[in-house]
Amino acid sequence: MGDGSAAVGFGIGNPVEFVGLQAVLTIYDLSSIGRYGMSYQLHRNLGSANAFAVGAQNIMISSGTDSVPSYYIVYSQGVLASPFINRANGTTRLHYSIGVGKGEYSEKSQLDALTGKGANGTYVFGNFAYELFNSFNVIGEWNGLNVNTGVSKTFYINNIPLAFSAGALDLTGFSGDGVRFMVGVGTGITL
């Protein structure tokens, strides 16, 4: 069992004018740093709070990990209807994404198949985030195999965002061996 994971990434390009490219290195187990994988995403802002992306996750995987290479296409939208606009800063409170993918979105584990949960997911995934107040969001997700939910709060320290998240994963019996819990922290800077 892993004790945690870590990821570091960078982005180049301009998704508003042309396209942006993100690359992320993920270490899957902090007690065994030799377990890692790379992910890439090419994305374009379409205007009016919508975007489109294609990506590859968990490619160039080291040995000893149960992650599988995954590929996806996703559309994301910030809902600009009046009831969802944050009047303090003019941004939308409601965001959602829907996509299709192969790999982690479609292939269940061998254990799932052996325990009668089937071998395939839905290939379709989606999520939503809703800002309840002051950068505090509730999040729900169907990842193609199971339901996840959580909360996230972003703080700003010297104009640098610091996001804290907590959630419950694998809430249904469709895959996995029970509910898991996660906590996370992340930040991003622009150079």
Beta strands, then each sheet from edge to edge (+ up, - down):
strand 1: 6-13
strand 2: 20-27
strand 3: 36-47
strand 4: 50-59
strand 5: 70-78
strand 6: 94-102
strand 7: 124-133
strand 8: 136-142
strand 9: 147-157
strand 10: 160-169
strand 11: 180-187
sheet 1: 1+ 2- 3+ 4- 5+ 6- 7+ 8- 9+ 10- 11+
end
